[in-house]
Amino acid sequence: MLKLKEVIRENLRFLLFDNNCSYCHKRLDREGYICSKCLEKLKREAFLKNKDEFYYIFIYEKAIRQIISDYKLRNRKDLVRDIAFLIKKPIFQLIEKEKIDIIIPVPISEEREIERGFNQIEYLLECLDIKYKKIERIKNTKHMYALKENEKREKNVEKAFKNNLNLENKNVLIVDDIVTSGATIYSISEELRRNNENINIKIFSIAIARHFIINKII
């Protein structure tokens, strides 16, 4: 019965013209929201990269921006399967390489979760069958893309998170979809370290802004 419902849903999707690739915008030739050609191209680029404590798969540029936006904002929740396919090997390599004890997805506010219908990172981790622990987002922040200056971004997420986990002597991996200024990650890291000694924090993101990598190099 469940499989029949999935088939019906896929057929309705195509009938309702939701049948263009999120990457190249051409007509899809497979189930999912990325065409075969683009998925293969992305797979060749989907290897683990890092700068200091930040690990990532892609640079956050136009096509990747579109895929992530479609996934979490434009009713293409099933993109999670293609994204999971692309990041599965790298993220498990990272977990093993850094001997990660606890994985923490970046939380979204209750209001944003109701609006969106899901936490995109939690859903992705569940698709990958990766267990995680949650912290709270206690401040309903503005959308970061609406704030261009780093100082405003930092203020926006200042004291926005609350941690009740015992992370002392743990290797922790914070998982996010996008890192642009790093303000959210730095705010979470500060909160995690507040009552936990000897905590080692690494970050994994699907994509990172090029200017963030350049600024860290400088």
Secondary structure, DSSP 8 states (H G I E B T S, - for coil): -HHHHHHHHHHHHHHTT--B-TTT-SB--SSSSS-HHHHHHHHHH---EEETTEEEEEE--HHHHHHHHHHHHSS-TTHHHHHHHHHHHHHHHHHHHTT--EEEE----HHHHHHHSS-HHHHHHHHTT------EE-S----GGG--SHHHHHHHTTT-EE-----TT-EEEEEEEEESSSHHHHHHHHHHHHT-SS-EEEEEEEEE-HHHHHHHH-
